[in-house]
Every structure is written in C-alpha cells, then in structure tokens.
Amino acid sequence: MRLLEKLKAQSPLVLDGGLATTLEQAGCSLKTSLWSSEVLKNNPTQIKQAHQAFTDVGADILLTSTYQASYQTFSDIGMKATEIDQLYNTAVNQIMEATTDTQVIVGSLGPYGAYLSDGSEYTGAYDLSKEDYFQFHKTRIEALVKRGINDFVFETVPNFEEIKAIVEYIVPHYTNQTFWLSVTVNEDGDLSDDTEFEKLCAYIKQYAERIPVFGINCSSVAGINKAISKGLKNVPQTIALYPNGGAQYNAVEKEWESVGNQGLIVEQIPGWLDQGVKIIGGCCQTTPENIKSIKEAIETQ
C-alpha cells in the first residue's frame, strides 16, 4: 500500500522503531562505518527477523534497511556494482517478506552526513553543491524504485543546504514517487546545524505538495517539543515524529554513552495527537516492545 493512500484511509499511523537497536538486541555488532548495512551485507536473515518483529507488534509503516546503504558507502569498501545491486535486492526482498499488503514500505535514505560515519547527521557540519547531493542520493533512490519502492523518507537530515537540495533539486526528478522529509534537531529545538526551526518551517511550508510529510527523527523528546512550539505544529504537511531514546551517541566509539528513557515517547502521545501529529514511531534505542507500547497508547486515545 502506498503511503498517502494509507494516510487517507487511516490515521494516526504507527511507524517502526530502531532497526539498528533491534539488530544489536539480537546480538549483531554494528561498530563499523556500515552501521546496520553491515548486517544486510553479512547476515540478511537478521534484517528480515527485525522487520518481522515490528510487523508482529502492529507497525503500519516499515522502513527499509538502506539508511546507510548508499552506493558510495559500499564502493568505498571495494564492492563492485553487481555486488551492491545484490544488496539492494536483499534489502527489498527481506522487508517484503516481513510485511503484508496493508502495511506501507518506505525507502530509508540517510543524509550525506550518515555516509561520513562521524556523527555528522547530528551536526550538519558538511557542505556540498546541489548537484553533488543529487549524485549522492540518486543511485540509491533509483535502485529502490527499480525494485518496486515508491515511497521514501529522507531521514535524520541535519543540514539546511541539504534540505534545500532535496526539496528543490532532487525530488522534482521523480514524479511518480512520494517523498517525506525528516530532520534532526538539537536540544533547543533548532535544526542540528543551528538553523532556526522557525526559518525551516517558513521554508518547508512552501512545498507541501512536493513534500507531503514532514517531521523530526532521532532527536530527544525535549528537542522535538521545542520544535513543535517553534512552528512544526503549524505546517500544512502531515507531521511525523520518531524520537530516539534520549541517550547520547559517541560517533567515534559507535556506542551509546548514557541511558535513555523510551517511556517519555509514550507519555507525549496524547499531546502530540492533540497537536495534529499523524505518524509516530521510534528511532535509535527503540525496540519492537517500545513500538507495541506506542501503538497501545495511540489506540487508547
């Protein structure tokens, strides 16, 4: 089922949770530049099992295991084009086998900062031309379109210039696909590169047809709530929120350094629904058990 079709038929919708967290919970080591793509490459059945766990707890939307899976990421470690293509086959096959026709499969597109594998998706400390951003993203988009994926989320995007490249330069190339944009914010509720969130909202409001779903992911509940008050609740797009568990991530050691509180997400649900949020899930540090709690909380409202 397509994303906008599902939103029209039913809302709010429950998104899945942290794929990497679920893989780690199953004993997978992700301490490489490939992140969860390491498992896609070496143990793909674990990817299917993680997807299935989110299906089993009632997630309406599942994201593909391609957040870190850019062509550039794989070519940098010496993989050939044919090998990379096979990984995309695997990613799509695993999620299709773990979902039903009533669920929505969305292609996960990590930002350029995720490719850098240094935590840049939480700082936005990088700068490319619009054409360079397009070249980086297009091979993955086109590989997934070829394999039947037509709904996409650019997620964890921290950089205003990358956002503008996505909205103005990349998305217009694809007329039959739907694109959702999800950004990261700091503890003040501003974009991770320190762009004022009010400025981002004023910008994104102009592109409701091009970007019909907009929101925040892999940020703290506190930061998200500040962003809501800075204008997120007033954008015309469908709003989607999927926070992380609240802990701090060490990008050098590739591990979480503090303990989060996933229960905070569930506590926000009544207020978020009142403010018009239509898609709620989890990002890093959230598990199928947490998504089950989110679904139950939504169903009781």
DRENFIPA-696437 format. One line per 5 residues: number of its first residue (from 1); their letters; for each residue y, z, x of C-alpha. Coordinates in Angstrom, 1 decimal. Layout:
<pts>
NUM> A> Y Z X ~ ...
</pts>
This chain:
<pts>
1> MRLLE> 0.0 0.0 0.0 ~ 3.5 -0.8 1.2 ~ 6.0 2.0 1.9 ~ 8.7 1.1 -0.6 ~ 6.1 0.4 -3.2
6> KLKAQ> 4.6 3.9 -2.7 ~ 8.1 5.5 -2.8 ~ 8.8 3.8 -6.1 ~ 5.5 4.9 -7.6 ~ 5.5 8.5 -6.3
11> SPLVL> 7.9 10.9 -4.6 ~ 8.2 13.1 -2.7 ~ 5.6 11.9 -0.2 ~ 3.7 13.8 2.4 ~ 3.7 12.4 5.9
16> DGGLA> 1.0 13.2 8.5 ~ 1.6 15.6 11.4 ~ 1.4 15.6 15.2 ~ -1.2 13.2 16.3 ~ -1.0 14.4 19.9
21> TTLEQ> -1.2 18.0 18.9 ~ -4.3 17.3 16.8 ~ -5.9 15.5 19.7 ~ -5.1 18.4 22.0 ~ -6.6 20.8 19.4
26> AGCSL> -9.8 18.7 19.7 ~ -9.9 19.2 23.4 ~ -8.1 16.0 24.6 ~ -5.9 16.2 27.7 ~ -2.6 14.3 27.3
31> KTSLW> -0.9 15.2 30.6 ~ -0.2 11.6 31.6 ~ 2.5 9.1 31.0 ~ 0.4 7.5 28.2 ~ 0.5 10.6 26.0
36> SSEVL> -1.8 10.0 23.0 ~ -2.3 6.4 24.2 ~ -4.5 7.9 26.9 ~ -7.0 8.8 24.2 ~ -6.5 5.4 22.5
41> KNNPT> -7.5 3.9 25.8 ~ -10.4 6.1 26.7 ~ -11.7 7.8 23.6 ~ -10.6 6.0 20.5 ~ -13.1 7.7 18.1
46> QIKQA> -11.0 10.8 18.6 ~ -8.0 8.9 17.2 ~ -9.9 8.0 14.1 ~ -11.0 11.6 13.6 ~ -7.4 12.8 13.9
51> HQAFT> -6.3 10.3 11.3 ~ -9.1 11.2 9.1 ~ -8.1 14.9 9.3 ~ -4.7 14.0 7.9 ~ -6.2 11.9 5.2
56> DVGAD> -8.5 14.8 4.2 ~ -5.6 17.1 3.6 ~ -3.8 14.7 1.4 ~ -1.2 12.9 3.6 ~ 0.3 9.9 1.7
61> ILLTS> 1.6 8.3 4.9 ~ -0.1 8.0 8.3 ~ 1.5 6.7 11.5 ~ -0.4 4.5 13.9 ~ -1.3 5.8 17.4
66> TYQAS> 1.2 3.4 19.0 ~ 4.2 5.7 19.7 ~ 3.8 5.4 23.5 ~ 1.9 2.1 23.3 ~ 4.5 -0.4 24.5
71> YQTFS> 3.3 -3.4 26.4 ~ 5.5 -2.2 29.3 ~ 3.7 1.1 29.3 ~ 0.3 -0.5 29.7 ~ 1.3 -3.3 32.1
76> DIGMK> 2.9 -0.7 34.4 ~ -0.6 0.8 34.9 ~ -2.1 -2.6 35.7 ~ -3.6 -3.5 32.4 ~ -3.9 -7.2 31.5
81> ATEID> -2.5 -8.8 28.4 ~ -6.0 -9.2 26.9 ~ -6.8 -5.5 27.5 ~ -3.5 -4.5 25.9 ~ -4.3 -6.7 22.9
86> QLYNT> -7.6 -5.0 22.5 ~ -5.9 -1.6 22.4 ~ -3.8 -2.7 19.5 ~ -6.9 -3.9 17.8 ~ -8.4 -0.5 18.3
91> AVNQI> -5.3 1.4 17.1 ~ -5.1 -0.6 13.9 ~ -8.9 -0.5 13.2 ~ -9.1 3.2 13.7 ~ -6.3 4.0 11.3
96> MEATT> -7.5 1.5 8.7 ~ -11.0 3.0 8.8 ~ -9.5 6.5 8.1 ~ -7.2 5.6 5.2 ~ -7.5 4.4 1.6
101> DTQVI> -5.7 1.7 -0.3 ~ -3.4 4.3 -1.9 ~ -2.1 5.5 1.4 ~ 0.6 3.9 3.5 ~ 0.1 2.9 7.1
106> VGSLG> 3.3 2.8 9.1 ~ 3.5 1.4 12.7 ~ 4.9 4.0 15.1 ~ 7.5 2.7 17.5 ~ 8.6 5.2 20.1
111> PYGAY> 12.1 4.7 21.7 ~ 12.7 3.4 25.2 ~ 13.0 7.0 26.3 ~ 9.4 7.6 25.4 ~ 8.4 4.9 27.8
116> LSDGS> 10.2 6.7 30.6 ~ 7.9 9.7 30.0 ~ 10.5 12.2 31.3 ~ 11.7 13.7 28.0 ~ 14.5 11.2 27.5
121> EYTGA> 13.7 10.9 23.8 ~ 15.3 14.4 23.6 ~ 18.4 13.5 25.7 ~ 19.1 9.8 25.2 ~ 20.0 9.6 28.9
126> YDLSK> 19.4 5.9 29.4 ~ 21.3 2.6 28.8 ~ 20.0 -0.9 28.2 ~ 21.5 -4.1 26.8 ~ 20.7 -5.1 23.2
131> EDYFQ> 18.6 -7.9 24.5 ~ 16.7 -5.5 26.8 ~ 16.0 -3.2 23.9 ~ 14.7 -6.2 21.8 ~ 12.4 -7.4 24.6
136> FHKTR> 11.0 -3.8 25.0 ~ 10.3 -3.3 21.3 ~ 9.3 -6.8 20.1 ~ 5.9 -7.2 21.7 ~ 4.6 -4.1 20.1
141> IEALV> 6.1 -5.0 16.7 ~ 4.7 -8.5 16.8 ~ 1.3 -7.3 18.0 ~ 1.1 -4.9 15.0 ~ 2.4 -7.5 12.5
146> KRGIN> -0.3 -9.8 13.7 ~ -2.8 -7.1 12.8 ~ -1.5 -6.5 9.3 ~ 1.0 -3.7 9.8 ~ 4.3 -4.5 8.0
151> DFVFE> 5.9 -1.1 7.6 ~ 7.4 0.5 10.7 ~ 9.2 3.6 11.9 ~ 11.4 3.7 15.0 ~ 11.0 7.3 15.6
156> TVPNF> 12.3 10.0 17.9 ~ 15.3 7.8 18.8 ~ 18.0 9.8 20.6 ~ 20.5 7.2 21.7 ~ 23.3 5.7 19.6
161> EEIKA> 23.3 2.5 21.5 ~ 19.6 2.0 21.0 ~ 20.1 2.8 17.3 ~ 22.7 0.0 17.1 ~ 20.5 -2.4 18.9
166> IVEYI> 17.6 -1.6 16.5 ~ 19.8 -2.0 13.4 ~ 22.0 -4.9 14.3 ~ 19.8 -6.9 16.7 ~ 16.1 -6.1 16.3
171> VPHYT> 15.5 -5.5 12.6 ~ 17.2 -8.8 11.5 ~ 14.5 -10.7 13.3 ~ 11.8 -9.5 10.8 ~ 12.4 -10.5 7.2
176> NQTFW> 9.1 -9.5 5.7 ~ 8.8 -6.1 7.2 ~ 10.3 -2.7 6.3 ~ 11.9 -0.5 9.0 ~ 12.5 3.2 8.8
181> LSVTV> 14.7 4.9 11.4 ~ 14.1 8.5 12.5 ~ 16.2 10.2 15.2 ~ 16.2 13.4 17.2 ~ 19.0 16.0 17.0
186> NEDGD> 20.0 18.9 19.2 ~ 20.4 22.5 18.1 ~ 23.9 21.7 16.9 ~ 22.6 19.0 14.6 ~ 24.1 16.1 16.5
191> LSDDT> 22.2 13.2 17.9 ~ 20.4 14.1 21.1 ~ 22.8 12.0 23.2 ~ 25.6 14.2 21.7 ~ 26.9 11.6 19.4
196> EFEKL> 28.4 13.5 16.4 ~ 26.0 13.3 13.5 ~ 28.9 12.5 11.1 ~ 29.5 9.4 13.1 ~ 25.9 8.4 12.9
201> CAYIK> 25.8 8.9 9.2 ~ 29.0 6.9 8.7 ~ 27.4 4.1 10.7 ~ 23.9 4.1 9.0 ~ 25.3 4.2 5.5
206> QYAER> 26.4 0.6 6.0 ~ 22.9 -0.6 6.5 ~ 20.9 0.9 3.5 ~ 19.3 -2.4 2.7 ~ 18.3 -3.1 6.3
211> IPVFG> 17.2 0.5 7.0 ~ 16.0 1.8 3.6 ~ 14.5 5.1 5.0 ~ 16.4 7.3 7.5 ~ 15.9 10.8 8.8
216> INCSS> 15.0 13.1 11.7 ~ 11.8 14.0 13.5 ~ 10.6 16.1 16.5 ~ 13.6 18.4 16.2 ~ 13.9 22.0 15.3
221> VAGIN> 14.3 23.2 11.7 ~ 17.7 24.7 12.7 ~ 19.0 21.5 14.1 ~ 17.8 19.5 11.2 ~ 19.5 21.8 8.7
226> KAISK> 22.8 21.5 10.6 ~ 22.4 17.7 10.5 ~ 21.8 17.8 6.7 ~ 25.2 19.6 6.3 ~ 26.9 17.1 8.6
231> GLKNV> 26.2 14.2 6.2 ~ 22.5 13.4 6.2 ~ 22.2 14.6 2.5 ~ 24.8 12.0 1.5 ~ 23.4 8.8 3.0
236> PQTIA> 22.1 6.3 0.5 ~ 18.8 5.8 2.2 ~ 15.6 7.6 1.4 ~ 15.6 10.7 3.6 ~ 12.5 11.6 5.7
241> LYPNG> 12.1 14.8 7.7 ~ 9.3 15.7 10.0 ~ 10.3 18.5 12.4 ~ 8.4 19.8 15.4 ~ 7.0 23.3 15.5
246> GAQYN> 10.1 24.7 17.3 ~ 8.8 25.3 20.8 ~ 10.4 23.8 24.0 ~ 8.7 21.0 25.8 ~ 8.5 20.7 29.6
251> AVEKE> 8.5 16.9 30.2 ~ 7.7 17.4 33.9 ~ 4.6 19.5 33.3 ~ 3.9 17.8 30.0 ~ 3.3 21.0 28.2
256> WESVG> 4.9 23.3 25.6 ~ 6.6 26.4 27.2 ~ 7.1 28.6 24.2 ~ 5.6 29.4 20.8 ~ 6.9 27.7 17.7
261> NQGLI> 6.8 28.7 14.1 ~ 5.4 25.9 11.9 ~ 5.8 28.1 8.9 ~ 9.5 27.5 9.0 ~ 8.9 24.0 7.8
266> VEQIP> 7.1 25.1 4.6 ~ 9.9 27.6 4.0 ~ 12.5 24.8 3.9 ~ 10.7 22.6 1.4 ~ 12.4 23.9 -1.8
271> GWLDQ> 15.9 23.5 -0.3 ~ 15.1 20.1 1.2 ~ 13.7 18.8 -2.0 ~ 16.9 20.0 -3.8 ~ 18.9 18.0 -1.3
276> GVKII> 17.1 14.8 -2.1 ~ 14.5 14.6 0.8 ~ 11.7 12.3 -0.3 ~ 9.3 12.3 2.7 ~ 8.3 15.5 4.5
281> GGCCQ> 5.7 15.9 7.3 ~ 5.4 17.3 10.8 ~ 5.7 16.1 14.4 ~ 4.7 17.8 17.6 ~ 2.9 21.1 17.3
286> TTPEN> 1.9 20.5 13.6 ~ -1.7 20.1 12.6 ~ -3.7 19.0 9.6 ~ -3.6 22.6 8.5 ~ 0.2 22.6 8.5
291> IKSIK> 0.3 19.3 6.6 ~ -2.0 20.8 4.0 ~ 0.4 23.7 3.6 ~ 3.3 21.3 3.2 ~ 1.5 19.3 0.6
296> EAIET> 0.7 22.5 -1.4 ~ 4.3 23.7 -1.1 ~ 5.5 20.3 -2.5 ~ 3.1 20.3 -5.3 ~ 4.2 23.8 -6.5
301> Q> 7.8 22.7 -6.8
</pts>
